[in-house]
Amino acid sequence: MTTYLKIDDGLKRSLGYLPDDDALDSSDEERMEATLKGAENYVQGAIGEDADDSFYKDDSVFELYKLAVNAIATNWFFHPSAAVSSTTAKQIIGQLRGTYDESKVVNDDGATSELGQTNS
């Protein structure tokens, strides 16, 4: 799976740190990077593993994606033994899953194609 976010894309602030906060040490940043990567994998898997860059980089999707990923990563950072995501993140994932499903068209033969594509 692809990673689209860095810890400076909102995770540090979600955790209460400024981008160049002196209170952060390298082990904190490593934990942030690990939880962020795990959260991205979780969200991408929940939405649809066949979604590509064009879906996640779409302006209407990216901000919600970032919000869901940061919510889950923040939860995992503060509660590493509890592998549950936040209610907010679950609702956003549901919305993104619907958006992704709407972007697909099921053809007569059962195959899917991107919305707007024509079969030749």
DSSP file (Angstrom, degrees, kcal/mol; ACC not computed):
  #  RESIDUE AA STRUCTURE BP1 BP2  ACC     N-H-->O    O-->H-N    N-H-->O    O-->H-N    TCO  KAPPA ALPHA  PHI   PSI    X-CA   Y-CA   Z-CA
    1    1 A M              0   0    0      0, 0.0     2,-0.3     0, 0.0    40,-0.1   0.000 360.0 360.0 360.0 153.6    0.0    0.0    0.0
    2    2 A T        -     0   0    0     38,-0.1     2,-0.5    39,-0.1    42,-0.1  -0.652 360.0-140.7 -91.7 142.1    1.1    3.6   -0.7
    3    3 A T        +     0   0    0     -2,-0.3    34,-0.1     1,-0.1     3,-0.0  -0.894  22.6 171.7-101.7 133.9    1.8    6.1    2.0
    4    4 A Y        +     0   0    0     -2,-0.5     2,-0.3     2,-0.0    -1,-0.1   0.543  54.5  69.1-112.4 -14.8    0.6    9.6    1.3
    5    5 A L        -     0   0    0     31,-0.1     2,-0.3    32,-0.0    35,-0.1  -0.765  54.9-157.8-116.3 153.8    1.2   11.4    4.6
    6    6 A K    >   -     0   0    0     -2,-0.3     3,-2.2    -3,-0.0     5,-0.5  -0.809  40.7-104.7-116.0 162.9    4.1   12.5    6.7
    7    7 A I  T 3 >S+     0   0    0     -2,-0.3     5,-2.2     1,-0.3     3,-0.3   0.746 120.6  61.3 -64.2 -20.9    3.9   13.1   10.5
    8    8 A D  T 3 5S+     0   0    0      1,-0.2    -1,-0.3     3,-0.2     2,-0.2   0.520  80.7  87.5 -80.2  -4.7    4.0   16.9    9.8
    9    9 A D  T < 5S-     0   0    0     -3,-2.2    -1,-0.2     1,-0.1    -2,-0.1  -0.060 126.8 -60.4 -85.8  34.6    0.7   16.5    7.8
   10   10 A G  T  >5S+     0   0    0     -3,-0.3     4,-2.2    -2,-0.2     5,-0.2   0.099 116.2  98.7 117.0 -22.5   -1.4   17.0   10.9
   11   11 A L  H  >5S+     0   0    0     -5,-0.5     4,-1.8    -4,-0.2     6,-0.2   0.934  83.9  51.2 -66.4 -44.9   -0.4   14.1   13.2
   12   12 A K  H  4XS+     0   0    0     -5,-2.2     5,-3.0     1,-0.2     4,-0.3   0.933 113.2  45.5 -57.3 -45.8    2.1   16.1   15.3
   13   13 A R  H >45S+     0   0    0      1,-0.2     3,-1.2     3,-0.2    -1,-0.2   0.882 108.6  56.4 -66.2 -37.0   -0.6   18.8   15.9
   14   14 A S  H 3<5S+     0   0    0     -4,-2.2    -1,-0.2     1,-0.3    -2,-0.2   0.826 108.9  48.2 -61.6 -30.1   -3.2   16.1   16.7
   15   15 A L  T 3<5S-     0   0    0     -4,-1.8    -1,-0.3    -3,-0.3    -2,-0.2   0.465 126.1-102.6 -89.2  -3.0   -0.8   14.8   19.3
   16   16 A G  T < 5S+     0   0    0     -3,-1.2     2,-0.3    -4,-0.3    -3,-0.2   0.651  80.6 123.4  93.0  16.9   -0.3   18.3   20.8
   17   17 A Y      < -     0   0    0     -5,-3.0    -1,-0.3    -6,-0.2    -2,-0.1  -0.816  57.1-129.1-109.8 150.8    3.2   19.0   19.3
   18   18 A L    >   -     0   0    0     -2,-0.3     3,-1.7     1,-0.1   -10,-0.0  -0.599  37.7-102.9 -85.9 158.3    4.3   21.8   17.1
   19   19 A P  T 3  S+     0   0    0      0, 0.0    -1,-0.1     0, 0.0    -2,-0.0   0.862 121.3  29.8 -52.9 -41.4    6.2   20.9   13.9
   20   20 A D  T 3  S+     0   0    0      3,-0.0     2,-0.2     2,-0.0    -3,-0.0  -0.218  86.6 163.0-111.2  42.5    9.7   21.7   15.4
   21   21 A D    X   -     0   0    0     -3,-1.7     3,-1.2     1,-0.2    -4,-0.0  -0.432  34.7-150.9 -68.8 127.2    8.8   20.9   19.0
   22   22 A D  T 3  S+     0   0    0      1,-0.2    -1,-0.2    -2,-0.2    -2,-0.0   0.686  92.5  70.2 -70.5 -18.2   11.9   20.5   21.2
   23   23 A A  T 3  S+     0   0    0      2,-0.0     2,-0.4     0, 0.0    -1,-0.2   0.660  81.9  90.9 -73.6 -14.9   10.0   18.1   23.5
   24   24 A L    <   -     0   0    0     -3,-1.2     2,-0.2     4,-0.1    -7,-0.0  -0.648  58.6-169.4 -83.3 133.7   10.0   15.5   20.7
   25   25 A D     >  -     0   0    0     -2,-0.4     4,-2.0     1,-0.0     3,-0.4  -0.690  39.7 -97.0-112.2 175.6   12.8   13.0   20.6
   26   26 A S  H  > S+     0   0    0      1,-0.2     4,-2.2    -2,-0.2     5,-0.2   0.825 121.8  55.7 -64.2 -31.9   13.6   10.5   17.9
   27   27 A S  H  > S+     0   0    0      2,-0.2     4,-2.2     1,-0.2    -1,-0.2   0.885 107.0  50.3 -69.3 -35.8   11.8    7.6   19.5
   28   28 A D  H  > S+     0   0    0     -3,-0.4     4,-2.4     2,-0.2    -2,-0.2   0.928 111.9  47.6 -63.0 -44.8    8.6    9.7   19.6
   29   29 A E  H  X S+     0   0    0     -4,-2.0     4,-2.5     2,-0.2    -2,-0.2   0.874 110.1  52.3 -65.8 -36.5    8.9   10.5   16.0
   30   30 A E  H  X S+     0   0    0     -4,-2.2     4,-2.3     2,-0.2    -1,-0.2   0.910 110.2  48.5 -64.4 -41.6    9.6    6.9   15.1
   31   31 A R  H  X S+     0   0    0     -4,-2.2     4,-2.6     2,-0.2     5,-0.2   0.901 110.9  51.1 -63.3 -40.8    6.5    5.9   17.0
   32   32 A M  H  X S+     0   0    0     -4,-2.4     4,-2.6     1,-0.2    -2,-0.2   0.935 110.5  48.3 -61.2 -46.2    4.5    8.5   15.1
   33   33 A E  H  X S+     0   0    0     -4,-2.5     4,-2.3     1,-0.2    -2,-0.2   0.896 112.7  48.7 -62.2 -40.8    5.8    7.3   11.8
   34   34 A A  H  X S+     0   0    0     -4,-2.3     4,-2.3     2,-0.2    -1,-0.2   0.922 113.9  44.7 -66.4 -44.7    4.9    3.7   12.6
   35   35 A T  H  X S+     0   0    0     -4,-2.6     4,-2.5     2,-0.2    -2,-0.2   0.876 113.1  52.0 -69.0 -35.2    1.4    4.5   13.8
   36   36 A L  H  X S+     0   0    0     -4,-2.6     4,-2.4    -5,-0.2    -2,-0.2   0.931 110.9  46.9 -64.7 -45.0    0.8    6.8   10.8
   37   37 A K  H  X S+     0   0    0     -4,-2.3     4,-2.3     1,-0.2    -2,-0.2   0.922 113.7  48.4 -63.0 -44.4    1.9    4.1    8.4
   38   38 A G  H  X S+     0   0    0     -4,-2.3     4,-2.3     1,-0.2    -1,-0.2   0.897 111.2  50.4 -62.0 -40.5   -0.3    1.5   10.1
   39   39 A A  H  X S+     0   0    0     -4,-2.5     4,-2.7     2,-0.2     5,-0.2   0.887 109.0  51.3 -66.3 -39.3   -3.2    3.9   10.1
   40   40 A E  H  X S+     0   0    0     -4,-2.4     4,-2.7     2,-0.2     5,-0.2   0.931 111.2  48.0 -62.9 -44.2   -2.8    4.5    6.4
   41   41 A N  H  X S+     0   0    0     -4,-2.3     4,-2.3     1,-0.2    -2,-0.2   0.904 112.3  50.2 -61.4 -40.9   -2.7    0.8    5.7
   42   42 A Y  H  X S+     0   0    0     -4,-2.3     4,-2.1     2,-0.2    -2,-0.2   0.942 113.3  43.9 -62.3 -49.6   -5.8    0.3    7.8
   43   43 A V  H  X S+     0   0    0     -4,-2.7     4,-2.0     2,-0.2     5,-0.2   0.922 114.2  49.4 -65.5 -44.5   -7.8    3.1    6.1
   44   44 A Q  H  X S+     0   0    0     -4,-2.7     4,-2.4     1,-0.2     7,-0.2   0.900 112.3  48.8 -62.5 -39.9   -6.8    2.0    2.6
   45   45 A G  H  < S+     0   0    0     -4,-2.3     4,-0.4    -5,-0.2    -1,-0.2   0.866 111.6  49.7 -66.3 -35.6   -7.7   -1.6    3.4
   46   46 A A  H  < S+     0   0    0     -4,-2.1    -2,-0.2    -5,-0.2    -1,-0.2   0.822 114.7  43.6 -72.6 -31.7  -11.1   -0.5    4.8
   47   47 A I  H  < S-     0   0    0     -4,-2.0    -2,-0.2    -5,-0.2    -3,-0.2   0.923 132.7 -63.0 -79.8 -46.5  -11.9    1.6    1.8
   48   48 A G    ><  -     0   0    0     -4,-2.4     3,-1.9    -5,-0.2    -2,-0.1  -0.342  31.3-135.7 155.5 118.4  -10.8   -0.8   -0.9
   49   49 A E  T 3  S+     0   0    0     -4,-0.4    -4,-0.1     1,-0.3    -3,-0.1   0.682 103.5  60.5 -67.5 -16.4   -7.4   -2.2   -1.7
   50   50 A D  T 3  S+     0   0    0     -5,-0.1    -1,-0.3    -6,-0.1     2,-0.2   0.440  75.5 115.8 -91.7   2.5   -7.8   -1.6   -5.4
   51   51 A A    <   -     0   0    0     -3,-1.9     2,-0.1    -7,-0.2    -3,-0.1  -0.482  54.7-152.2 -67.5 140.2   -8.2    2.2   -5.0
   52   52 A D    >>  -     0   0    0     -2,-0.2     4,-1.6     1,-0.0     3,-1.1  -0.448  30.7 -83.5-110.5-177.1   -5.3    4.0   -6.7
   53   53 A D  H 3> S+     0   0    0      1,-0.3     4,-2.7     2,-0.2     5,-0.2   0.850 121.8  61.6 -54.2 -39.4   -3.5    7.2   -6.4
   54   54 A S  H 34 S+     0   0    0      1,-0.2     4,-0.4     2,-0.2    -1,-0.3   0.841 105.4  48.1 -62.8 -31.5   -6.0    9.2   -8.4
   55   55 A F  H X4 S+     0   0    0     -3,-1.1     3,-0.9     2,-0.2    -1,-0.2   0.964 116.1  40.7 -70.7 -52.1   -8.7    8.3   -5.8
   56   56 A Y  H 3< S+     0   0    0     -4,-1.6    -2,-0.2     1,-0.2    -1,-0.2   0.800 114.9  51.9 -69.5 -28.8   -6.7    9.3   -2.7
   57   57 A K  T 3< S+     0   0    0     -4,-2.7    -1,-0.2    -5,-0.2    -2,-0.2   0.526  80.0 115.6 -87.0  -5.1   -5.2   12.4   -4.3
   58   58 A D  S X> S-     0   0    0     -3,-0.9     4,-3.0    -4,-0.4     3,-1.4  -0.444  73.5-127.3 -62.5 135.0   -8.6   13.8   -5.4
   59   59 A D  H 3> S+     0   0    0      1,-0.3     4,-0.9     2,-0.2    -1,-0.1   0.846 107.8  52.8 -55.9 -38.1   -9.2   17.0   -3.5
   60   60 A S  H 34 S+     0   0    0      1,-0.2    -1,-0.3     2,-0.1     4,-0.2   0.698 119.1  35.6 -73.5 -17.2  -12.6   15.9   -2.2
   61   61 A V  H <> S+     0   0    0     -3,-1.4     4,-2.7    -6,-0.2     3,-0.3   0.807 103.9  67.7-100.3 -40.3  -11.2   12.7   -0.8
   62   62 A F  H  X S+     0   0    0     -4,-3.0     4,-2.9     1,-0.2     5,-0.2   0.861  98.6  49.5 -58.8 -43.8   -7.7   13.7    0.4
   63   63 A E  H  X S+     0   0    0     -4,-0.9     4,-2.0     2,-0.2    -1,-0.2   0.905 114.9  44.8 -65.1 -39.9   -8.8   15.9    3.3
   64   64 A L  H  > S+     0   0    0     -3,-0.3     4,-2.6    -4,-0.2    -2,-0.2   0.902 113.2  51.7 -67.9 -40.2  -11.2   13.3    4.7
   65   65 A Y  H  X S+     0   0    0     -4,-2.7     4,-2.7     1,-0.2     5,-0.2   0.937 110.7  48.1 -58.0 -48.5   -8.5   10.6    4.2
   66   66 A K  H  X S+     0   0    0     -4,-2.9     4,-2.5    -5,-0.2     5,-0.2   0.897 111.2  50.6 -61.4 -42.0   -6.0   12.6    6.1
   67   67 A L  H  X S+     0   0    0     -4,-2.0     4,-2.1    -5,-0.2    -1,-0.2   0.924 112.5  45.9 -62.8 -46.0   -8.5   13.3    8.9
   68   68 A A  H  X S+     0   0    0     -4,-2.6     4,-2.2     2,-0.2     5,-0.2   0.926 114.2  47.9 -63.6 -46.0   -9.4    9.6    9.3
   69   69 A V  H  X S+     0   0    0     -4,-2.7     4,-2.8     1,-0.2     5,-0.2   0.927 113.3  47.1 -62.6 -45.8   -5.7    8.5    9.2
   70   70 A N  H  X S+     0   0    0     -4,-2.5     4,-2.4    -5,-0.2    -1,-0.2   0.867 110.2  53.5 -66.5 -35.4   -4.6   11.1   11.7
   71   71 A A  H  X S+     0   0    0     -4,-2.1     4,-1.9    -5,-0.2    -1,-0.2   0.924 113.7  42.2 -63.7 -43.9   -7.6   10.2   14.0
   72   72 A I  H  X S+     0   0    0     -4,-2.2     4,-2.7     2,-0.2     5,-0.2   0.931 114.7  49.9 -68.9 -45.3   -6.6    6.5   14.0
   73   73 A A  H  X S+     0   0    0     -4,-2.8     4,-2.4     1,-0.2    -2,-0.2   0.889 110.7  50.6 -61.7 -39.4   -2.9    7.2   14.3
   74   74 A T  H  X S+     0   0    0     -4,-2.4     4,-2.3    -5,-0.2     5,-0.2   0.927 111.0  48.7 -63.4 -44.7   -3.5    9.5   17.3
   75   75 A N  H  X S+     0   0    0     -4,-1.9     4,-2.3     1,-0.2    -2,-0.2   0.926 113.9  45.8 -61.0 -45.5   -5.6    6.9   19.0
   76   76 A W  H  < S+     0   0    0     -4,-2.7    -1,-0.2     2,-0.2    -2,-0.2   0.847 110.5  54.3 -67.6 -33.9   -3.0    4.2   18.5
   77   77 A F  H  < S+     0   0    0     -4,-2.4    -1,-0.2    -5,-0.2    -2,-0.2   0.932 117.2  35.5 -65.4 -44.9   -0.2    6.5   19.6
   78   78 A F  H  < S+     0   0    0     -4,-2.3    -2,-0.2     1,-0.2    -1,-0.2   0.781 131.7  30.6 -79.5 -27.3   -1.9    7.3   22.9
   79   79 A H    ><  +     0   0    0     -4,-2.3     3,-1.6    -5,-0.2    -1,-0.2  -0.578  67.1 165.2-130.9  68.7   -3.4    3.8   23.4
   80   80 A P  T 3  S+     0   0    0      0, 0.0    -1,-0.1     0, 0.0    -4,-0.1   0.739  75.7  54.6 -64.1 -22.8   -1.0    1.3   21.7
   81   81 A S  T 3  S+     0   0    0      1,-0.1     2,-0.7     2,-0.0    -5,-0.1   0.614  96.8  71.5 -86.2  -9.8   -2.5   -1.7   23.4
   82   82 A A    <   -     0   0    0     -3,-1.6     2,-1.4    -7,-0.2    -1,-0.1  -0.879  64.2-168.1-108.1 103.0   -6.0   -0.9   22.1
   83   83 A A        +     0   0    0     -2,-0.7     2,-0.4     2,-0.0    -7,-0.1  -0.294  46.9 117.0 -88.7  52.8   -6.2   -1.6   18.4
   84   84 A V        -     0   0    0     -2,-1.4     2,-0.2   -12,-0.1    -2,-0.1  -0.898  57.3-132.7-116.7 149.8   -9.5    0.1   17.9
   85   85 A S        -     0   0    0     -2,-0.4   -13,-0.1     1,-0.1     2,-0.1  -0.561  31.0 -93.4 -96.7 165.9  -10.2    3.2   15.8
   86   86 A S     >  -     0   0    0     -2,-0.2     4,-2.2   -18,-0.2     5,-0.2  -0.334  27.1-118.6 -75.1 157.2  -12.2    6.2   16.7
   87   87 A T  H  > S+     0   0    0      1,-0.2     4,-2.2     2,-0.2     5,-0.2   0.891 116.4  54.7 -60.6 -40.3  -15.9    6.6   16.0
   88   88 A T  H  > S+     0   0    0      1,-0.2     4,-2.3     2,-0.2    -1,-0.2   0.934 108.0  48.3 -59.2 -47.1  -15.0    9.6   13.9
   89   89 A A  H  > S+     0   0    0      1,-0.2     4,-2.8     2,-0.2    -1,-0.2   0.899 109.6  52.7 -62.3 -40.8  -12.5    7.7   11.8
   90   90 A K  H  X S+     0   0    0     -4,-2.2     4,-2.1     1,-0.2    -1,-0.2   0.900 110.0  48.3 -62.4 -40.3  -15.0    4.9   11.3
   91   91 A Q  H  X S+     0   0    0     -4,-2.2     4,-2.0     2,-0.2    -2,-0.2   0.905 112.6  47.9 -66.5 -41.1  -17.6    7.4   10.0
   92   92 A I  H  X S+     0   0    0     -4,-2.3     4,-2.8     2,-0.2     5,-0.2   0.912 110.0  52.4 -66.0 -42.3  -15.2    9.0    7.7
   93   93 A I  H  X S+     0   0    0     -4,-2.8     4,-2.8     1,-0.2    -1,-0.2   0.913 108.4  51.8 -59.9 -42.1  -14.0    5.6    6.3
   94   94 A G  H  X S+     0   0    0     -4,-2.1     4,-2.0     2,-0.2    -1,-0.2   0.909 110.8  47.6 -59.4 -42.8  -17.7    4.8    5.6
   95   95 A Q  H  X S+     0   0    0     -4,-2.0     4,-2.2     2,-0.2    -2,-0.2   0.919 113.6  46.8 -65.1 -43.9  -18.1    8.0    3.7
   96   96 A L  H  X S+     0   0    0     -4,-2.8     4,-2.8     2,-0.2    -2,-0.2   0.876 109.2  54.8 -66.5 -37.1  -14.9    7.4    1.7
   97   97 A R  H  X S+     0   0    0     -4,-2.8     4,-2.6    -5,-0.2    -1,-0.2   0.915 109.6  47.9 -61.7 -42.1  -15.9    3.8    1.0
   98   98 A G  H  X S+     0   0    0     -4,-2.0     4,-2.2     2,-0.2    -2,-0.2   0.909 111.1  50.3 -63.5 -42.6  -19.2    5.1   -0.4
   99   99 A T  H  X S+     0   0    0     -4,-2.2     4,-1.0     2,-0.2    -2,-0.2   0.911 112.0  47.9 -61.1 -42.6  -17.3    7.7   -2.5
  100  100 A Y  H >< S+     0   0    0     -4,-2.8     3,-0.7     1,-0.2     4,-0.4   0.925 110.4  51.1 -65.4 -44.1  -15.0    5.0   -3.8
  101  101 A D  H >< S+     0   0    0     -4,-2.6     3,-1.3     1,-0.3    -1,-0.2   0.879 107.2  54.3 -60.8 -37.8  -17.9    2.7   -4.6
  102  102 A E  H 3< S+     0   0    0     -4,-2.2    -1,-0.3     1,-0.3    -2,-0.2   0.750 100.8  60.6 -67.5 -22.8  -19.7    5.5   -6.5
  103  103 A S  T << S+     0   0    0     -4,-1.0    12,-2.6    -3,-0.7     2,-0.3   0.549  96.4  76.7 -82.0  -5.7  -16.5    6.0   -8.6
  104  104 A K  E <   -A  114   0A   0     -3,-1.3     2,-0.4    -4,-0.4    10,-0.2  -0.793  63.8-157.8-106.0 148.2  -16.8    2.4   -9.9
  105  105 A V  E     -A  113   0A   0      8,-2.5     8,-2.1    -2,-0.3     2,-0.6  -0.988  13.1-139.3-122.8 132.2  -19.2    1.1  -12.6
  106  106 A V  E     -A  112   0A   0     -2,-0.4     6,-0.2     6,-0.2     5,-0.1  -0.833  23.4-146.3 -92.4 122.0  -20.1   -2.6  -12.8
  107  107 A N    >   -     0   0    0      4,-3.6     3,-2.1    -2,-0.6    -1,-0.0  -0.277  29.4 -97.8 -80.7 169.5  -20.3   -3.6  -16.5
  108  108 A D  T 3  S+     0   0    0      1,-0.3    -1,-0.1     2,-0.1    -2,-0.0   0.803 124.8  55.2 -58.1 -30.4  -22.6   -6.2  -17.9
  109  109 A D  T 3  S-     0   0    0      2,-0.1    -1,-0.3     1,-0.0     3,-0.1   0.399 121.4-106.7 -86.2   5.2  -19.9   -8.9  -17.7
  110  110 A G  S <  S+     0   0    0     -3,-2.1    -2,-0.1     1,-0.3     2,-0.1   0.308  80.3 126.9  90.1  -9.2  -19.5   -8.2  -14.0
  111  111 A A        -     0   0    0     -5,-0.1    -4,-3.6     1,-0.0    -1,-0.3  -0.446  54.2-130.3 -77.6 155.1  -16.1   -6.4  -14.4
  112  112 A T  E     +A  106   0A   0     -6,-0.2     2,-0.3    -2,-0.1    -6,-0.2  -0.792  25.1 178.5-105.7 151.9  -15.7   -3.0  -12.9
  113  113 A S  E     -A  105   0A   0     -8,-2.1    -8,-2.5    -2,-0.3     3,-0.1  -0.945  38.8 -83.4-142.1 164.3  -14.3    0.1  -14.6
  114  114 A E  E >   -A  104   0A   0     -2,-0.3     3,-2.1   -10,-0.2   -10,-0.2  -0.388  57.1 -93.1 -67.0 145.2  -13.7    3.7  -13.6
  115  115 A L  T 3  S+     0   0    0    -12,-2.6    -1,-0.1     1,-0.3     3,-0.1  -0.377 113.4  24.6 -58.3 131.5  -16.7    6.0  -13.8
  116  116 A G  T 3  S+     0   0    0      1,-0.4    -1,-0.3    -3,-0.1     2,-0.2   0.251  91.9 122.5  96.2 -13.0  -16.8    7.7  -17.2
  117  117 A Q    <   -     0   0    0     -3,-2.1     2,-0.4   -12,-0.0    -1,-0.4  -0.531  50.0-146.5 -79.7 150.6  -14.7    5.0  -19.0
  118  118 A T        -     0   0    0     -2,-0.2     2,-0.4    -3,-0.1    -4,-0.1  -0.910  12.7-123.1-114.8 147.8  -16.2    3.4  -22.0
  119  119 A N              0   0    0     -2,-0.4    -6,-0.0     1,-0.1     0, 0.0  -0.723 360.0 360.0 -88.5 135.6  -15.7   -0.2  -23.1
  120  120 A S              0   0    0     -2,-0.4    -1,-0.1     0, 0.0    -2,-0.0   0.403 360.0 360.0-101.7 360.0  -14.3   -0.8  -26.6
